[in-house]
């Protein structure tokens, strides 16, 4: 029964009611109706709140999680910074030892195999020629002179021959070409100005002392020297280039050396 129906019945039952009681009852019914209406509105709102189909999607919690994650990363980076600096300081700090005195160490030189030594001939001398070589090492010749022809004569000396370079320089010309005690001709390399020796290299296979020197005259004609020493050239000139006209021989200018070949 609605409030309007109840009011009509009340008026029919009391056609001439007193004004104050009727007003009081009417006010009471109006208040009940308002109360019922508020209760209905609250229930409707609660139904909408807990209805997942009508509830709008909320993303506020995702924003909160993202903010929290960024905060954790920043705080962690700040906390790790002193540790990183400490590691860098440790890395830059030289290690300390209990014994301040250095400990001597020895490094073993490992011979990987025979070596090839490039000897440079210039006006006037040799460079790149070691004082000591190993058995099996080879020698090559490069002439860096722009005008002079140079060669490198290699002779193995007999054991027990302890003569000095000055003693060999005092020998007569051609002594190296005559078989005699004290000399064993191993080979000769020839190089034109600005070129490498055309006849390859000389390999030293026997231990001992070796005498190396230049036998080309100073100022000798390059074409004549080339014809004399290169079998491919057709020329009536043959033999040692020392026979070609010119000045003092190369070894007389200091192009002479003694090297020692040691066993492996």
C-alpha positions as CSV (number, residue, x, y, z in Angstrom):
1,X,0.0,0.0,0.0
2,X,1.4,3.4,-1.0
3,X,1.5,6.4,1.3
4,X,-1.1,8.2,-0.9
5,X,-3.6,5.2,-0.5
6,X,-3.1,5.2,3.3
7,X,-3.7,8.9,3.4
8,X,-7.0,8.7,1.5
9,X,-8.3,5.9,3.7
10,X,-7.4,8.0,6.8
11,X,-9.3,10.9,5.4
12,X,-12.3,8.7,4.6
13,X,-12.4,7.3,8.1
14,X,-12.1,10.8,9.6
15,X,-14.0,13.2,7.3
16,X,-13.6,16.0,9.8
17,X,-10.4,15.2,11.6
18,X,-8.6,17.5,13.8
19,X,-5.9,19.4,12.0
20,X,-3.0,18.7,14.2
21,X,-3.3,14.9,14.5
22,X,-3.8,14.6,10.7
23,X,-0.8,16.8,10.1
24,X,1.3,14.7,12.5
25,X,0.3,11.5,10.8
26,X,1.0,12.9,7.4
27,X,4.4,14.2,8.4
28,X,5.1,10.7,9.9
29,X,4.2,9.0,6.6
30,X,6.2,11.5,4.6
31,X,9.2,10.8,6.7
32,X,8.8,7.0,6.3
33,X,8.5,7.5,2.6
34,X,11.7,9.5,2.5
35,X,13.5,6.9,4.6
36,X,12.4,4.1,2.3
37,X,13.5,6.1,-0.7
38,X,17.0,6.7,0.8
39,X,17.3,3.0,1.6
40,X,16.4,2.1,-2.0
41,X,19.0,4.5,-3.3
42,X,21.8,3.1,-1.1
43,X,21.0,-0.5,-2.2
44,X,21.1,0.5,-5.8
45,X,24.5,2.2,-5.3
46,X,25.9,-0.8,-3.5
47,X,24.7,-3.1,-6.3
48,X,26.4,-1.0,-8.9
49,X,29.6,-0.8,-6.9
50,X,30.0,-4.6,-6.6
51,X,28.7,-5.4,-10.1
52,X,31.9,-6.3,-12.1
53,X,30.2,-5.7,-15.4
54,X,29.2,-2.1,-14.6
55,X,32.3,-1.2,-12.5
56,X,34.6,1.1,-14.5
57,X,38.2,-0.1,-14.9
58,X,40.6,1.5,-12.5
59,X,44.3,2.0,-13.3
60,X,45.3,3.9,-10.2
61,X,46.9,0.8,-8.6
62,X,49.2,0.3,-11.7
63,X,50.5,3.9,-11.5
64,X,51.2,3.3,-7.8
65,X,53.2,0.1,-8.5
66,X,55.2,1.9,-11.3
67,X,56.1,4.8,-8.9
68,X,57.2,2.3,-6.3
69,X,59.4,0.4,-8.7
70,X,61.1,3.6,-9.9
71,X,61.7,4.6,-6.3
72,X,63.3,1.3,-5.5
73,X,65.6,1.5,-8.5
74,X,66.8,5.0,-7.7
75,X,67.4,4.2,-4.1
76,X,69.3,1.0,-5.1
77,X,71.5,3.0,-7.5
78,X,72.3,5.6,-4.8
79,X,73.1,2.8,-2.4
80,X,75.5,1.0,-4.8
81,X,77.4,4.2,-5.9
82,X,79.7,4.2,-2.8
83,X,80.4,0.4,-3.3
84,X,81.4,1.1,-7.0
85,X,83.7,3.9,-6.0
86,X,85.3,1.6,-3.4
87,X,85.9,-1.1,-6.1
88,X,87.5,1.5,-8.4
89,X,89.8,2.7,-5.5
90,X,90.8,-0.8,-4.8
91,X,91.6,-1.4,-8.5
92,X,93.7,1.7,-8.7
93,X,95.6,1.0,-5.5
94,X,98.8,-0.9,-6.1
95,X,99.0,-4.2,-4.2
96,X,101.2,-4.2,-1.1
97,X,103.6,-7.0,-0.4
98,X,105.0,-8.1,2.9
99,X,108.5,-8.1,1.5
100,X,109.5,-4.7,0.1
101,X,112.6,-6.0,-1.6
102,X,112.0,-6.9,-5.3
103,X,112.3,-10.6,-6.1
104,X,114.6,-11.2,-9.1
105,X,113.1,-13.1,-12.0
106,X,114.7,-14.7,-15.0
107,X,113.1,-14.9,-18.4
108,X,114.1,-17.9,-20.6
109,X,114.7,-17.0,-24.2
110,X,113.1,-19.6,-26.3
111,X,114.6,-20.2,-29.8
112,X,111.6,-21.0,-31.9
113,X,113.8,-22.1,-34.9
114,X,116.4,-20.8,-37.3
115,X,116.2,-17.1,-38.0
116,X,117.1,-14.9,-41.0
117,X,119.1,-11.8,-40.4
118,X,118.9,-9.0,-42.9
119,X,122.3,-7.2,-43.1
120,X,122.3,-3.7,-44.5
121,X,125.4,-2.6,-46.5
122,X,126.0,1.2,-46.7
123,X,128.9,3.5,-47.6
124,X,130.8,2.3,-45.6
125,X,129.8,-0.4,-43.1
126,X,127.3,-3.1,-42.2
127,X,124.3,-2.8,-39.9
128,X,121.9,-5.5,-38.6
129,X,124.6,-8.0,-38.2
130,X,124.5,-9.7,-34.8
131,X,127.8,-10.6,-33.1
132,X,126.3,-14.1,-32.2
133,X,124.1,-16.3,-34.3
134,X,122.7,-19.9,-33.9
135,X,123.4,-22.9,-36.1
136,X,120.9,-22.8,-39.0
137,X,120.5,-19.0,-39.0
138,X,120.7,-17.4,-42.4
139,X,122.1,-14.0,-43.6
140,X,120.6,-11.8,-46.4
141,X,122.1,-8.7,-47.8
142,X,120.4,-5.4,-48.7
143,X,122.4,-2.5,-50.3
144,X,121.1,0.9,-49.2
145,X,123.8,2.8,-51.1
146,X,122.6,4.9,-54.0
147,X,125.8,4.7,-56.0
148,X,128.1,1.9,-54.8
149,X,127.9,-1.9,-55.5
150,X,128.5,-4.0,-52.3
151,X,129.0,-7.6,-51.6
152,X,129.4,-9.8,-48.5
153,X,132.0,-12.5,-48.4
154,X,131.5,-15.2,-45.7
155,X,134.4,-17.3,-44.5
156,X,134.4,-19.9,-41.7
157,X,137.6,-19.8,-39.7
158,X,139.3,-22.9,-38.4
159,X,138.9,-23.7,-34.7
160,X,141.7,-22.2,-32.7
161,X,142.1,-19.3,-35.1
162,X,141.9,-16.3,-32.8
163,X,143.3,-13.6,-35.1
164,X,141.7,-10.2,-34.9
165,X,140.1,-8.1,-37.6
166,X,143.3,-6.1,-37.9
167,X,145.3,-9.3,-38.6
168,X,142.9,-10.3,-41.5
169,X,143.0,-6.7,-42.9
170,X,146.8,-7.1,-43.2
171,X,146.6,-10.2,-45.4
172,X,147.4,-9.8,-49.1
173,X,144.6,-9.4,-51.6
174,X,143.2,-12.7,-52.8
175,X,144.1,-14.7,-49.7
176,X,140.4,-15.6,-49.2
177,X,140.3,-17.2,-52.6
178,X,143.2,-19.6,-52.1
179,X,142.5,-22.8,-50.2
180,X,144.7,-22.7,-47.1
181,X,144.5,-23.5,-43.4
182,X,142.3,-21.0,-41.6
183,X,139.9,-20.3,-44.4
184,X,136.8,-22.0,-45.7
185,X,134.8,-20.0,-48.1
186,X,131.1,-20.4,-47.4
187,X,129.6,-18.0,-50.0
188,X,129.2,-14.5,-51.3
189,X,126.2,-12.2,-51.6
190,X,126.1,-9.4,-54.2
191,X,123.7,-6.4,-54.2
192,X,123.5,-3.5,-56.7
193,X,122.8,0.0,-55.3
194,X,119.3,0.1,-53.7
195,X,118.6,-3.6,-54.2
196,X,118.7,-6.9,-52.3
197,X,121.3,-9.6,-53.1
198,X,120.2,-11.4,-56.3
199,X,121.9,-14.6,-55.1
200,X,119.6,-15.2,-52.1
201,X,121.0,-16.0,-48.7
202,X,123.8,-17.8,-46.8
203,X,122.9,-20.3,-44.1
204,X,125.4,-21.0,-41.4
205,X,125.3,-24.7,-40.5
206,X,128.5,-25.2,-38.5
207,X,129.4,-23.7,-35.1
208,X,132.5,-21.5,-35.0
209,X,133.9,-18.0,-35.9
210,X,133.1,-16.4,-39.2
211,X,134.8,-13.6,-41.1
212,X,132.5,-11.3,-43.2
213,X,133.8,-8.5,-45.4
214,X,133.2,-6.5,-48.6
215,X,135.6,-6.9,-51.6
216,X,134.2,-4.4,-54.1
217,X,136.5,-1.4,-54.9
218,X,135.3,2.1,-54.0
219,X,133.8,3.8,-57.1
220,X,133.8,0.7,-59.2
221,X,131.6,0.8,-62.3
222,X,128.3,-0.8,-61.3
223,X,127.7,-2.3,-64.7
224,X,131.1,-3.9,-64.7
225,X,130.7,-5.3,-61.2
226,X,127.3,-6.7,-62.1
227,X,128.7,-8.3,-65.2
228,X,131.5,-9.9,-63.2
229,X,129.4,-11.4,-60.5
230,X,126.2,-12.3,-62.3
231,X,126.4,-15.4,-64.4
232,X,123.4,-14.2,-66.4
233,X,125.4,-11.3,-67.8
234,X,127.5,-11.9,-70.9
235,X,130.9,-10.4,-70.3
236,X,134.5,-11.2,-70.7
237,X,135.1,-10.0,-67.2
238,X,135.0,-12.8,-64.7
239,X,136.1,-13.6,-61.2
240,X,136.2,-11.4,-58.1
241,X,134.9,-7.8,-58.5
242,X,138.1,-6.7,-56.7
243,X,139.8,-6.9,-60.2
244,X,137.6,-4.0,-61.5
245,X,139.3,-0.6,-61.5
246,X,138.5,1.6,-58.5
247,X,139.7,2.8,-55.1
248,X,140.2,0.9,-51.8
249,X,138.2,-2.2,-51.3
250,X,135.1,-2.1,-49.0
251,X,136.8,-3.9,-46.1
252,X,139.6,-1.3,-46.2
253,X,136.8,1.3,-45.4
254,X,135.7,-0.8,-42.4
255,X,133.2,-3.1,-44.0
256,X,134.5,-6.2,-42.1
257,X,133.3,-8.1,-39.0
258,X,133.7,-11.3,-37.1
259,X,130.6,-13.2,-35.8
260,X,130.3,-16.4,-33.7
261,X,127.9,-19.2,-34.5
262,X,126.8,-21.2,-31.5
263,X,125.2,-24.6,-31.3
264,X,121.4,-24.9,-31.0
